[in-house]
Amino acid sequence: MDQQKIIDEINYHKAQALTELLYARGMITVVEYDKLSELNRKSFSPLYADLLPKTLDKSSVQS
């Protein structure tokens, strides 16, 4: 694995962690979470992007 792929992988995980934090704090909606997650996958191309969930599992979201 080359250095750029490692950097992209790290940046993806940082961006996704921030996206999850924003959602957990109620600062973004489920729709915004899904859009940001998609942008994170496109921007940073994580190695296993095809295995990552495409949307937030709304069944586990508490009202």
Backbone atoms as SQL, in Angstrom:
CREATE TABLE atoms (id INTEGER PRIMARY KEY, chain TEXT, resi INTEGER, resn TEXT, atom TEXT, x REAL, y REAL, z REAL);
INSERT INTO atoms VALUES
  (1, 'A', 1, 'MET', 'N', 0.858, -1.172, 0.000),
  (2, 'A', 1, 'MET', 'CA', 0.000, 0.000, 0.000),
  (3, 'A', 1, 'MET', 'C', 0.901, 1.230, 0.000),
  (4, 'A', 2, 'ASP', 'N', 0.604, 2.173, -0.886),
  (5, 'A', 2, 'ASP', 'CA', 1.445, 3.359, -0.947),
  (6, 'A', 2, 'ASP', 'C', 1.016, 4.386, 0.105),
  (7, 'A', 3, 'GLN', 'N', 1.861, 5.350, 0.310),
  (8, 'A', 3, 'GLN', 'CA', 1.672, 6.341, 1.365),
  (9, 'A', 3, 'GLN', 'C', 0.383, 7.148, 1.176),
  (10, 'A', 4, 'GLN', 'N', 0.033, 7.523, -0.050),
  (11, 'A', 4, 'GLN', 'CA', -1.179, 8.310, -0.282),
  (12, 'A', 4, 'GLN', 'C', -2.430, 7.542, 0.107),
  (13, 'A', 5, 'LYS', 'N', -2.466, 6.234, -0.164),
  (14, 'A', 5, 'LYS', 'CA', -3.626, 5.436, 0.214),
  (15, 'A', 5, 'LYS', 'C', -3.771, 5.371, 1.728),
  (16, 'A', 6, 'ILE', 'N', -2.676, 5.297, 2.432),
  (17, 'A', 6, 'ILE', 'CA', -2.710, 5.289, 3.895),
  (18, 'A', 6, 'ILE', 'C', -3.226, 6.625, 4.416),
  (19, 'A', 7, 'ILE', 'N', -2.759, 7.714, 3.842),
  (20, 'A', 7, 'ILE', 'CA', -3.206, 9.056, 4.236),
  (21, 'A', 7, 'ILE', 'C', -4.703, 9.209, 3.956),
  (22, 'A', 8, 'ASP', 'N', -5.154, 8.757, 2.779),
  (23, 'A', 8, 'ASP', 'CA', -6.580, 8.825, 2.445),
  (24, 'A', 8, 'ASP', 'C', -7.418, 8.017, 3.435),
  (25, 'A', 9, 'GLU', 'N', -6.925, 6.865, 3.811),
  (26, 'A', 9, 'GLU', 'CA', -7.642, 6.009, 4.760),
  (27, 'A', 9, 'GLU', 'C', -7.781, 6.706, 6.120),
  (28, 'A', 10, 'ILE', 'N', -6.716, 7.289, 6.598),
  (29, 'A', 10, 'ILE', 'CA', -6.733, 8.017, 7.871),
  (30, 'A', 10, 'ILE', 'C', -7.677, 9.210, 7.781),
  (31, 'A', 11, 'ASN', 'N', -7.593, 9.970, 6.700),
  (32, 'A', 11, 'ASN', 'CA', -8.462, 11.134, 6.526),
  (33, 'A', 11, 'ASN', 'C', -9.933, 10.732, 6.435),
  (34, 'A', 12, 'TYR', 'N', -10.207, 9.608, 5.788),
  (35, 'A', 12, 'TYR', 'CA', -11.585, 9.132, 5.724),
  (36, 'A', 12, 'TYR', 'C', -12.112, 8.849, 7.127),
  (37, 'A', 13, 'HIS', 'N', -11.339, 8.134, 7.916),
  (38, 'A', 13, 'HIS', 'CA', -11.795, 7.775, 9.259),
  (39, 'A', 13, 'HIS', 'C', -11.973, 9.009, 10.140),
  (40, 'A', 14, 'LYS', 'N', -11.116, 9.993, 9.996),
  (41, 'A', 14, 'LYS', 'CA', -11.276, 11.249, 10.744),
  (42, 'A', 14, 'LYS', 'C', -12.553, 11.973, 10.312),
  (43, 'A', 15, 'ALA', 'N', -12.777, 12.080, 9.009),
  (44, 'A', 15, 'ALA', 'CA', -13.963, 12.767, 8.491),
  (45, 'A', 15, 'ALA', 'C', -15.232, 12.038, 8.915),
  (46, 'A', 16, 'GLN', 'N', -15.214, 10.725, 8.872),
  (47, 'A', 16, 'GLN', 'CA', -16.396, 9.958, 9.246),
  (48, 'A', 16, 'GLN', 'C', -16.654, 10.054, 10.743),
  (49, 'A', 17, 'ALA', 'N', -15.606, 10.076, 11.548),
  (50, 'A', 17, 'ALA', 'CA', -15.778, 10.235, 12.996),
  (51, 'A', 17, 'ALA', 'C', -16.406, 11.594, 13.304),
  (52, 'A', 18, 'LEU', 'N', -15.990, 12.621, 12.596),
  (53, 'A', 18, 'LEU', 'CA', -16.562, 13.950, 12.778),
  (54, 'A', 18, 'LEU', 'C', -18.026, 13.968, 12.340),
  (55, 'A', 19, 'THR', 'N', -18.337, 13.308, 11.247),
  (56, 'A', 19, 'THR', 'CA', -19.711, 13.206, 10.773),
  (57, 'A', 19, 'THR', 'C', -20.579, 12.518, 11.831),
  (58, 'A', 20, 'GLU', 'N', -20.083, 11.443, 12.408),
  (59, 'A', 20, 'GLU', 'CA', -20.834, 10.724, 13.439),
  (60, 'A', 20, 'GLU', 'C', -21.020, 11.583, 14.686),
  (61, 'A', 21, 'LEU', 'N', -20.017, 12.348, 15.055),
  (62, 'A', 21, 'LEU', 'CA', -20.118, 13.239, 16.210),
  (63, 'A', 21, 'LEU', 'C', -21.177, 14.322, 15.980),
  (64, 'A', 22, 'LEU', 'N', -21.167, 14.910, 14.794),
  (65, 'A', 22, 'LEU', 'CA', -22.166, 15.923, 14.466),
  (66, 'A', 22, 'LEU', 'C', -23.577, 15.352, 14.562),
  (67, 'A', 23, 'TYR', 'N', -23.755, 14.137, 14.068),
  (68, 'A', 23, 'TYR', 'CA', -25.068, 13.507, 14.135),
  (69, 'A', 23, 'TYR', 'C', -25.453, 13.190, 15.583),
  (70, 'A', 24, 'ALA', 'N', -24.524, 12.636, 16.335),
  (71, 'A', 24, 'ALA', 'CA', -24.800, 12.267, 17.722),
  (72, 'A', 24, 'ALA', 'C', -25.181, 13.482, 18.567),
  (73, 'A', 25, 'ARG', 'N', -24.635, 14.627, 18.242),
  (74, 'A', 25, 'ARG', 'CA', -24.941, 15.853, 18.982),
  (75, 'A', 25, 'ARG', 'C', -26.169, 16.582, 18.435),
  (76, 'A', 26, 'GLY', 'N', -26.806, 15.996, 17.434),
  (77, 'A', 26, 'GLY', 'CA', -28.024, 16.580, 16.884),
  (78, 'A', 26, 'GLY', 'C', -27.790, 17.792, 16.005),
  (79, 'A', 27, 'MET', 'N', -26.576, 17.937, 15.512),
  (80, 'A', 27, 'MET', 'CA', -26.235, 19.107, 14.704),
  (81, 'A', 27, 'MET', 'C', -26.534, 18.891, 13.216),
  (82, 'A', 28, 'ILE', 'N', -26.726, 17.624, 12.814),
  (83, 'A', 28, 'ILE', 'CA', -27.099, 17.308, 11.440),
  (84, 'A', 28, 'ILE', 'C', -28.195, 16.245, 11.472),
  (85, 'A', 29, 'THR', 'N', -28.964, 16.176, 10.396),
  (86, 'A', 29, 'THR', 'CA', -30.045, 15.199, 10.279),
  (87, 'A', 29, 'THR', 'C', -29.514, 13.886, 9.703),
  (88, 'A', 30, 'VAL', 'N', -30.390, 12.886, 9.686),
  (89, 'A', 30, 'VAL', 'CA', -30.030, 11.597, 9.081),
  (90, 'A', 30, 'VAL', 'C', -29.686, 11.785, 7.610),
  (91, 'A', 31, 'VAL', 'N', -30.454, 12.599, 6.918),
  (92, 'A', 31, 'VAL', 'CA', -30.215, 12.848, 5.489),
  (93, 'A', 31, 'VAL', 'C', -28.845, 13.501, 5.293),
  (94, 'A', 32, 'GLU', 'N', -28.533, 14.489, 6.122),
  (95, 'A', 32, 'GLU', 'CA', -27.226, 15.153, 6.026),
  (96, 'A', 32, 'GLU', 'C', -26.103, 14.186, 6.374),
  (97, 'A', 33, 'TYR', 'N', -26.331, 13.333, 7.361),
  (98, 'A', 33, 'TYR', 'CA', -25.344, 12.313, 7.734),
  (99, 'A', 33, 'TYR', 'C', -25.043, 11.412, 6.533),
  (100, 'A', 34, 'ASP', 'N', -26.102, 10.941, 5.887),
  (101, 'A', 34, 'ASP', 'CA', -25.924, 10.059, 4.728),
  (102, 'A', 34, 'ASP', 'C', -25.173, 10.762, 3.601),
  (103, 'A', 35, 'LYS', 'N', -25.508, 12.032, 3.351),
  (104, 'A', 35, 'LYS', 'CA', -24.825, 12.783, 2.290),
  (105, 'A', 35, 'LYS', 'C', -23.348, 12.981, 2.625),
  (106, 'A', 36, 'LEU', 'N', -23.058, 13.327, 3.871),
  (107, 'A', 36, 'LEU', 'CA', -21.659, 13.514, 4.266),
  (108, 'A', 36, 'LEU', 'C', -20.888, 12.200, 4.194),
  (109, 'A', 37, 'SER', 'N', -21.515, 11.112, 4.602),
  (110, 'A', 37, 'SER', 'CA', -20.843, 9.803, 4.531),
  (111, 'A', 37, 'SER', 'C', -20.490, 9.449, 3.093),
  (112, 'A', 38, 'GLU', 'N', -21.419, 9.725, 2.182),
  (113, 'A', 38, 'GLU', 'CA', -21.161, 9.467, 0.765),
  (114, 'A', 38, 'GLU', 'C', -20.009, 10.342, 0.252),
  (115, 'A', 39, 'LEU', 'N', -20.031, 11.625, 0.629),
  (116, 'A', 39, 'LEU', 'CA', -18.941, 12.522, 0.222),
  (117, 'A', 39, 'LEU', 'C', -17.597, 12.075, 0.802),
  (118, 'A', 40, 'ASN', 'N', -17.604, 11.604, 2.041),
  (119, 'A', 40, 'ASN', 'CA', -16.371, 11.104, 2.655),
  (120, 'A', 40, 'ASN', 'C', -15.814, 9.935, 1.865),
  (121, 'A', 41, 'ARG', 'N', -16.698, 9.001, 1.463),
  (122, 'A', 41, 'ARG', 'CA', -16.242, 7.843, 0.679),
  (123, 'A', 41, 'ARG', 'C', -15.683, 8.278, -0.671),
  (124, 'A', 42, 'LYS', 'N', -16.345, 9.242, -1.313),
  (125, 'A', 42, 'LYS', 'CA', -15.879, 9.706, -2.627),
  (126, 'A', 42, 'LYS', 'C', -14.580, 10.504, -2.516),
  (127, 'A', 43, 'SER', 'N', -14.478, 11.327, -1.492),
  (128, 'A', 43, 'SER', 'CA', -13.315, 12.203, -1.336),
  (129, 'A', 43, 'SER', 'C', -12.047, 11.445, -0.969),
  (130, 'A', 44, 'PHE', 'N', -12.182, 10.457, -0.096),
  (131, 'A', 44, 'PHE', 'CA', -10.994, 9.798, 0.448),
  (132, 'A', 44, 'PHE', 'C', -10.803, 8.375, -0.028),
  (133, 'A', 45, 'SER', 'N', -11.775, 7.806, -0.723),
  (134, 'A', 45, 'SER', 'CA', -11.692, 6.453, -1.281),
  (135, 'A', 45, 'SER', 'C', -11.087, 5.446, -0.310),
  (136, 'A', 46, 'PRO', 'N', -11.786, 5.148, 0.792),
  (137, 'A', 46, 'PRO', 'CA', -11.251, 4.149, 1.716),
  (138, 'A', 46, 'PRO', 'C', -11.121, 2.802, 1.017),
  (139, 'A', 47, 'LEU', 'N', -10.220, 1.977, 1.491),
  (140, 'A', 47, 'LEU', 'CA', -9.923, 0.702, 0.842),
  (141, 'A', 47, 'LEU', 'C', -11.147, -0.186, 0.685),
  (142, 'A', 48, 'TYR', 'N', -11.990, -0.231, 1.680),
  (143, 'A', 48, 'TYR', 'CA', -13.135, -1.122, 1.652),
  (144, 'A', 48, 'TYR', 'C', -14.443, -0.351, 1.534),
  (145, 'A', 49, 'ALA', 'N', -14.467, 0.669, 0.709),
  (146, 'A', 49, 'ALA', 'CA', -15.640, 1.527, 0.546),
  (147, 'A', 49, 'ALA', 'C', -16.893, 0.726, 0.174),
  (148, 'A', 50, 'ASP', 'N', -16.731, -0.327, -0.612),
  (149, 'A', 50, 'ASP', 'CA', -17.882, -1.122, -1.040),
  (150, 'A', 50, 'ASP', 'C', -18.517, -1.883, 0.118),
  (151, 'A', 51, 'LEU', 'N', -17.760, -2.108, 1.188),
  (152, 'A', 51, 'LEU', 'CA', -18.276, -2.850, 2.328),
  (153, 'A', 51, 'LEU', 'C', -18.919, -1.944, 3.378),
  (154, 'A', 52, 'LEU', 'N', -18.707, -0.640, 3.267),
  (155, 'A', 52, 'LEU', 'CA', -19.229, 0.300, 4.250),
  (156, 'A', 52, 'LEU', 'C', -20.719, 0.518, 4.030),
  (157, 'A', 53, 'PRO', 'N', -21.468, 0.727, 5.130),
  (158, 'A', 53, 'PRO', 'CA', -22.898, 0.993, 4.954),
  (159, 'A', 53, 'PRO', 'C', -23.127, 2.263, 4.158),
  (160, 'A', 54, 'LYS', 'N', -24.110, 2.242, 3.284),
  (161, 'A', 54, 'LYS', 'CA', -24.382, 3.392, 2.416),
  (162, 'A', 54, 'LYS', 'C', -25.199, 4.462, 3.130),
  (163, 'A', 55, 'THR', 'N', -26.035, 4.035, 4.090),
  (164, 'A', 55, 'THR', 'CA', -26.855, 4.985, 4.831),
  (165, 'A', 55, 'THR', 'C', -26.862, 4.612, 6.302),
  (166, 'A', 56, 'LEU', 'N', -27.305, 5.540, 7.129),
  (167, 'A', 56, 'LEU', 'CA', -27.432, 5.284, 8.550),
  (168, 'A', 56, 'LEU', 'C', -28.591, 4.335, 8.775),
  (169, 'A', 57, 'ASP', 'N', -28.390, 3.325, 9.596),
  (170, 'A', 57, 'ASP', 'CA', -29.441, 2.369, 9.915),
  (171, 'A', 57, 'ASP', 'C', -30.485, 3.058, 10.787),
  (172, 'A', 58, 'LYS', 'N', -31.562, 3.477, 10.178),
  (173, 'A', 58, 'LYS', 'CA', -32.582, 4.260, 10.884),
  (174, 'A', 58, 'LYS', 'C', -33.327, 3.442, 11.926),
  (175, 'A', 59, 'SER', 'N', -33.272, 2.116, 11.819),
  (176, 'A', 59, 'SER', 'CA', -33.963, 1.274, 12.803),
  (177, 'A', 59, 'SER', 'C', -33.303, 1.354, 14.170),
  (178, 'A', 60, 'SER', 'N', -32.027, 1.723, 14.215),
  (179, 'A', 60, 'SER', 'CA', -31.323, 1.820, 15.487),
  (180, 'A', 60, 'SER', 'C', -31.361, 3.226, 16.057),
  (181, 'A', 61, 'VAL', 'N', -31.944, 4.176, 15.306),
  (182, 'A', 61, 'VAL', 'CA', -32.030, 5.567, 15.739),
  (183, 'A', 61, 'VAL', 'C', -33.183, 5.698, 16.714),
  (184, 'A', 62, 'GLN', 'N', -32.879, 6.291, 17.871),
  (185, 'A', 62, 'GLN', 'CA', -33.919, 6.478, 18.884),
  (186, 'A', 62, 'GLN', 'C', -34.539, 7.855, 18.712),
  (187, 'A', 63, 'SER', 'N', -35.840, 7.948, 18.874),
  (188, 'A', 63, 'SER', 'CA', -36.536, 9.228, 18.731),
  (189, 'A', 63, 'SER', 'C', -36.458, 10.018, 20.012);
